[in-house]
Amino acid sequence: MSETQAHHGKGHRERLRERLLRQGGDALSDHELIEYLLALAIPRRDTKALAKTLIGEFGGFSALLSADSESIAKQPGMGDTSTAALKIVQAAALRMISEPARTRPVLSSWQALSDYLHADMAHRTTERVRVLHLDSKNRLIRDDLVSEGSIDEAAVYTREIIRRALDLGSAALILVHNHPSGDPTPSRADIALTRDILEAGKRLNIQLHDHLIIGKDGHSSMRSQGLI
């Protein structure tokens, strides 16, 4: 890179910084946000083209930040430091979004919970199953990842979920999983599993509030659909 190119890149970054500080994040496009973030991790390189390539490769801003670290790091021009820069932004965003659900009764902060789960799971390429354990006041005790499977299935065992609920003293559960296909419509297997856990929980006075399915196109609630 020549001195002229380096100077041009420095000036461009300064203009991005000024727009960010004066006008806020909305003043920058998706690729400019990624570009500036990468510039902090790779200070001596023009990161504009890299940012555009990454967003195109992963299919969008959210999909890029949600991608697993290994997939990001293997992209040309990326390394551990630049990958960590992207993942720390995702971690900070998820921490901020999840705070209402972590600090207030879950049922009174349902939209915040839905937003958090969508941000965390909608763009994953494998199916992930989580169980949210709640106390008698519907406060979150534990957010357990119970299974992570192939592109379209994850093994979940009713007995293990109920045993874990007993160990934690859970009064209620919310099941959550994602559909990598993007369509959040419950499958027959999803419905059967939900009803198995519902019946097992009833015998031990553990309530199943809902089973949420997360997809790129939104989410579905089995309770809202009358399936629970």
QUIQUI-V496288 format. One record per backbone hydrogen bond with DSSP energy under -1.0 kcal/mol. CO is the residue of the C=O (numbers start at 1). NH is the residue of the N-H. If there is no record, write none. Layout:
# QUIQUI-V496288
((CO;NH) (CO;NH))
This chain:
# QUIQUI-V496288
((2;6) (3;7) (4;8) (5;9) (6;10) (7;11) (8;12) (9;13) (10;14) (11;15) (12;16) (13;17) (14;18) (15;19) (16;20) (17;21) (18;22) (19;23) (20;24) (24;27) (25;28) (29;33) (30;34) (31;35) (32;36) (33;37) (34;38) (35;39) (36;40) (38;42) (42;45) (47;51) (48;52) (49;53) (50;54) (51;55) (52;56) (53;57) (54;58) (55;59) (55;60) (60;64) (61;65) (62;66) (68;72) (69;73) (70;74) (72;75) (75;78) (79;83) (80;84) (81;85) (82;86) (83;87) (84;88) (85;89) (86;90) (87;91) (88;92) (89;93) (90;94) (91;95) (92;96) (93;97) (94;98) (98;102) (99;103) (100;104) (105;108) (106;109) (109;113) (110;114) (111;115) (112;116) (113;117) (114;118) (115;119) (116;120) (117;121) (118;122) (121;124) (127;149) (128;178) (129;146) (129;147) (130;176) (131;144) (132;174) (133;141) (133;142) (134;171) (134;172) (135;138) (138;106) (139;135) (142;133) (144;131) (147;129) (150;127) (153;150) (157;161) (158;162) (159;163) (160;164) (161;165) (162;166) (163;167) (164;168) (165;170) (171;207) (172;134) (173;209) (174;132) (175;212) (176;130) (177;214) (179;182) (182;217) (187;191) (188;192) (189;193) (190;194) (191;195) (192;196) (193;197) (194;198) (195;199) (196;200) (197;201) (198;202) (199;203) (201;204) (201;206) (202;205) (207;173) (210;175) (211;222) (212;177) (213;220) (214;179) (215;218) (218;215) (220;213) (221;225) (222;227) (223;226))
